[in-house]
Amino acid sequence: MTDAVDSVETPTPRRKPKPEITEIGGRKMKPSTLMMGHGYDPALSEGSLKAPIFLTSTFAFESAAAGKRHFERITGMREGGAEGLVYSRFNGPNQEILEDRLAIWDDAEDALCFSSGMTAICVMMMAFCSAGDVIVHSGPLYAATEGFVAKILAKYGVTYIDFPAGATREEFDEVLTKAKAMADESGGKIAMIYLESPGNPTNALVDIEMVRDARDAHLTPECPIAIDNTFLGPLWQRPLEHGADLVCYSLTKYVGGHSDLVAGSVAGAEKWINPVRMIRNTMGGIADPNTAWMLLRSLETVELRMQRAGENAEKVCDFLSKHPKVDGLGYLGMLKDDRQKDIYARHCLGAGSTFSLFIKGGEEECFRFLDALKVAKLAVSLGGTETLASHPASMTHLSVAHARRQQLGISDSLVRISIGIEDAEDLIADFDQALEAV
């Protein structure tokens, strides 16, 4: 059979013939530099400086033999795994470039992009859970994540046990012992340890290194530790360096950063990413080309935006901490608990720009504050260029039972603030006048 590419020895290559440059003179280049071109070869796109948006559902093979070879590798009839592009439910040029760049920030072997942060989390959990299994997770979690574990996975025989974010090694050892007993009773395993740190909306930190050490002592390394790093990533915390195996993001937040898209991602070693990829390939849920292209744009400025927002948050929190109508702040730059301060010192590179503001009073006082804001917008989400404020107890976490909210510290006096890149003095003036309405 005539075949331009040897069908036995040479797989269909990924269409990236230009070698990637990731270091200069032996010095590893920084992520902020690599965001400008890594993973993209202009020669493949008519010399276009920026990657075009590839709006196509399918990709042409160079020959019938190449098509056969690709599907032999997909089905496992030929070793080596499939390379190249075939269908946009699996991948596309914009998504491949995005995934290459996302992996850089966490120094991961591979990354996958999804149509939302919750799609990323749900697909990842499904990849590792079977009936009878147990998930061990920190609290608080984003309400949709907690709902997926407690309500959706429960329908398929997966149970869970949770622990407070600031748990000590002794407390976590006890949780793992209980989880193992639950798994033995149901004929399953501990499928995953899932963390959210900082937790939403309290900013409570989990000791990732402690969790890793406990996992290694009680279980096998085949039980992955996954973490939602949305509040601090990708700039202010790198969980894979501290013992996590998989790191998840709502790319809607800081990475997208302009409140104009919805997307998510998972990054980690190939051994963990490949099972997730298989589920995504079957179910779909990959980010669309236009969203991937917008995220490539956003990644070029993510460091600048997050730095400015972090500087603003520090100034705003300094003002709020001294205001007579403020009962406290859940801001990582002003931690008082010794355990939390220790975790922050070991794990975090910055305090971030999302925090909880506790207003003296309750729901009524918080509503007065929110309704009086002039610069900050009353909206859910976080990590955008604009400052956002919301009331979790009556909005994002309303579906969480009242007793559970109180246990997690999500009180009626809590307002979640996400600081943007406006002028810090204007933000301070806005919060000052809004507090006058309380």
N, C-alpha and C positions, 0 to 999 in steps of 0.2 A: 504494500500500500504506500502510495506517495504521501510523505509527511514532512513538511518543512522543518519541524522540530522533532527530534528523536523521541518517540513515544515511550520508550523503555527507560532511557537514562535521564532525560531532561523534562522536568515538570513544566507546566505552563507557568511562566514567571509572573510575579507581581509586577505591574507595569511601572517600575521605578528604576530604570537603568542607571540613573545618576547616583554615585556613591554619596551617602550622607556624611556631612562634616559635623562632628559633635565635639571636637577639641582643636585647639590651636597651640602648637608648640608644647604638646603634652599637657596643656591646661584644659580641663573640662569646661565647656561653655555653659553659661547659666541659662536656666529656662527662659528668662525674659528675652534673651538673644535668639534662642532656637524657635521661639514662637513666630518669628518673622519669616521663616521659610522651611523649617524642618518638615520632611515628609512629602514635599511637593517639588516636582521638576517642571519648570516652565516649558522645556522642550517638548513635553507631552501634550501641551495645550497651546500650540501656536505662539509660544513665547510670552503668553500672558503673565505679567508679574504676579498677580494674585490668582489663586485657583478659581476657575469658573464654577458656576453651579451646574452640576451634572444631573439634569432632569431626564432620567431614563429609567425604565423599569427593567431592562434586560441589556446584556452585553454580547457583542458578536464574537464568535470564536474564529480563529485564523484558519481552521480546517476542521473537517469532520472528526479526524483522528484526535485533534486537540480536545474537542468536545467530549469524545468517548473517554479520553484519559482523565479529564477533569471529574467526570462522574464516577469513574472507577475509584478515584481517590476519595470522593465524597462518601461513597458507599462502603469503603474499606476493602474493596477488591484488589486495590494496589496500595502498597505502603507509601507513607510520606505525607499524607494529608493534601488537601486541595489548595492550590494557589491560583491567583488571578480572580477575575470577577465574572459572575455568571448571572446574578439576579439580585435586584435591589432590596429584597427582603433580608438577604444575607449581609450585603455590604455594598459600598459604592466609593468612588474616589474621594468625595468630600468627607465621608465618614471615616475612611481609612486615614486620611491626613489628620483629622480631628483626634482619632484614637491614638495615633503616634504622639501627638503633642500632649494629650492628657496624661499619657504614661510618663512623660518626662517630669512633670511636676512632682509626682510621688516616687520617682525613680523605680517604676514598676516595669516588669517585663512586657506587659500587655494591658490594654484597656478596651472597654466596649462602651459604646454610646447607646442611649435609649431615648424613647419619646417622652419620658418624664422621669423624675427621680423615683417615684413610686413604682414605675415599671421596672426600673433597674433593681430596686430592692426586692420586689415580688418575684421577678424572674430568678434572681440570685438565690433567694430562699428556696424556691421550688427545685432548683438544680441540686440541692444537697439534702432535701427532706423527703422522707418516705413515711408511710403510715406506721404509727407506733413510736415515731421519733419525738425527741424533746428539744426545744430551743431554749437556751438560757440567754436572757437579755437584760440589759440595764434599764433603769427607769429614772427620769421620764423618757419616753420616746415620742417622736412626732405622732400625733393622734392617728393618722392613717396607717402608719406602720404598726402601731399597737393593735389597731382594729384588724389588720390583715392577719396578724399572728393569732389573735384571740378569737376571731370570728370566722375568717375564711379558711385558714389552714386547719382549724379545729374540725371543720366539716370533713376533712380527709384524714383524720386520726393523728394529727400532730398537736402535741400539747406544749406548754411552756412553763417556765418558772422565772421570776424576775428578781432583781436585787437592786438596791439603791446605788446611784452612780458613785458615791463616795465610799463604797464598801471597802473594808480592810481585807487583808489576806485571810484572816480567820473567818470572817463573815462569808467571804466568797467560797472558801473551802467547804463550808457547811452547805451552801447553795448547790455546789457541784455534787456533793454527796447525796443530797435529796434528788437532784436531777438524774443521777445514775440509777437510783432506786426506782424512780418513775419510769425510766427507759427499760429497765429490767422487767418491770411489771407488765409493761405494754408490749414487750418483745421487740423493742427498737433500740435506738442509740441516741446519744446526744449529738444531734446533727450539726449544730452550729452554736457558737457564742456570738451574740450580736450586741454591739455597743453603739451608743449614740453619745458622742462626747465632743463638745459640750452638749448637754441635753437641752431639748426644746420644750419650754421657753426659759428654763431656770438658769441655764449656763453651768449646770453641775458637771464636773469633770470625772471621768473614769480613769483609773490607773491601768493603762494598757499593759505596761510591763508586768504588773502584778497578775493580771488576767492571763497573760502568756505563761508566766511561771506556774500558776495554778493549773492551767490546762495541761502543761507538760508533766506535772506531777500526778494528776488524776486521770488523764485521758491520753490518747495518742495524738501525734501531730496531724492525723488525718481528720481531726475535728477543726474546721477553720474558724478563725476569729475574724469577724467582719465588723466594720465600723462606719457609721454615717459621720463624715467629716465636713458636712456642709457649712456649719457655723464658722469654722476656722480655715478651711481649705480653699485653695491649695497653698496659700501663702504662710499661714501662721501655725500649722501643725502638719506633721508628716508621719502618720500612724504606722506605716509599713516599717519605719526605722525603729519602732518601739515594740514590735511584736505582733501587730495585726497582719493578717494574710490577705484580706480584701478591704478596699476602701471605696465607699459609695459617696456619690454627690448628687444633690439636686443642682444640676448645671443652670437651672433657672435663676439661681441666686447669684453669688459673687462671680462665677465664671461667665455666665451670660451678662449679668450686671447692668442691664438696661431695661428690665421689666418688660421685655418685648418678645420673649420666647419661653418655651417649656421644654426641658430636656433633663436627662440624667446620665450617670456613668458608673461603671465599676472598674477598678484597676487592681492588679496584683500579679502574682507569678502565673505563668502559662498553665501550670497544673490545676490552678483554681479557676482560671478564666475559661479554659476550654469547655468544662461542663456547662457553664453559664452560656457560652456562645452556642452550644448545641440546642439549648432550650430556646434561645432567642431566634436561631435560624428556623426553628419549627413554628414558633408562635408569632414571630414578627416582633414589633415593638422597637425596632431600630429608629434612631432619629432620622428625620427626612433630610434630603440634601440641602434644602434652603436653611433649615435650622442649623445643620452642621456648618454651613458656610458662615452663618451669623456668629456661631461660637468661635470659629477661626478668627474672625474679626475681633471678637471680644477678648480672646486670649492674648492678643497683642498688647492690650492695655490693662490686663487684670492686676498686675503688680502695682501700677500707678494708682488705679482706682482704689484698691484695697489699702494701700499706704495712706492715701488722703483721707479715706473714711475712718481709718484707725486713728489718725491724728485728730480728726474732728471729734471722735467719740471720747478720746481722753480729755479734751477740753470741755465738752458738754458734761461728762460725768463729774469732772472736778466742780463745775457749777452746781449740778444737781445734788451732789453729796452734802452741800452746805445749805440747801434750801429748807426752811422750816416745815414745809408741807410734804417733804419727801421722807419716807420711813425707812428707806434703804435702797441699795442698788445690787443687782446681780451682775456685776461687771468684773471681768477677769483681771482687770488692772487694779482692783481694790478689794482683793480677797482678804478675809479675816480668819477663816478657818485654816488651821495649820495643815491639815491633811490636804485640803484643796490647794493651798499655796505650794506644797511640796510637789503635787502632781503637775501643777502649772509650770513650775521651775524646770521640771524634767522633760515635759512633753511639748510645751508651747513656745512659739517664737514671737508671739504677739498676743495682745488682749482682744483683738477683733473689734468689730463695730456694732455688734448686736448685743443688747443687754436687757435685763428686766429692771423696770422702775417700779418701786413700791410706794404708792401714794397713801398718805394717811387717810383712813376712811375705808371705803369699799367700792362697790360697783358704781354707785351714784357719783362719787367724787371722781372716779376714773373717767366716767362718761363726760362729766363737765370738762375735764382736762382735754379729752380727745376732741370734743366738739368745738373747743376754743382754738385749736391749732390752726395756724394760718400758712406756715411754710411746710411743715410735715404733713404727709397725707395719711388719712385713716384708711388703711388697707392691709390685707394679709401679705405674706411673703417678706423677703428680706434681701439684702445684698445688692440692691440696685443703686443707681446713681443718686436717687432721691431718698430723702428720709421718710420712713414709714413708721406708723404706730398702730397697735392693735390691742385688743383686750382678750387674751387667750381664753379665760374662763367662760366668756359668753360668745366666743367666736370659734377659733380653731380647735379648742379642746372642750367645746360644749358637749360633744358626744361621749366624753370620758365621765364616768360616774362621779358625782360630787365628792363622795368619800375618797375615791381614788385621787381626784385632783388635790384634795387637802393633804393627802399622804405625800404627794409628789411636790408640794409647795406651790401649786398653781392656784393661788388665792384670788379672791375677788378684787384685791387691791393691787394686783400685778398688771402692769402695762408693758408690753414688749416693744422695744424701740430698735429700729435698724437705722443707723446713721449713714447718710449719703455723703456726697462730695460738695455740698453747698458751702458757703462761707460759715465758719464755725460761730462767729459772733452773731450772725443772723439766726442761726439755730438756737443759740442761747437766749436771744431776745424772744424768740417764738415760745420756747418752753417757759420762760419767765412769765410772759403775759398769760399763757394758758394756765399756769399754776395759780394765777391770781383769780381765776374763775372757780377754783376748787373751794 
